[in-house]
Amino acid sequence: MMYQERQGRGEIESVSGMMGRYPDQWIFFEVVERDESEYPSKGILIAHSPDRDEIHRIAIRTQVPEAAIFFTGEPVPEGAIVLL
């Protein structure tokens, strides 16, 4: 598995910055600030990985007051067909 999990408390950074640094990966972070729409805007990165299952395993064993998991890539790959 290719993933990175932080050791100790990381730096607070914007969610957009985290998403830009880890394209097409899952990021798991502690939420420390929300914008006026209540969307997470700043956080502390806990882990990132292209493997969603790995991020979920890390999330299950991590205790933080509030956390979020985002995928940083396109929700539907180019050329894919979505049926609703």
Secondary structure, 3 states (H helix, E strand, C coil): CCCEECCCCCCEEEHHHHHHHCCCCEEEEEEEEECCCCCEEEEEEEEEECCHHHHHHHHHHCCCCCEEEEECCCCCCCCCCCCC
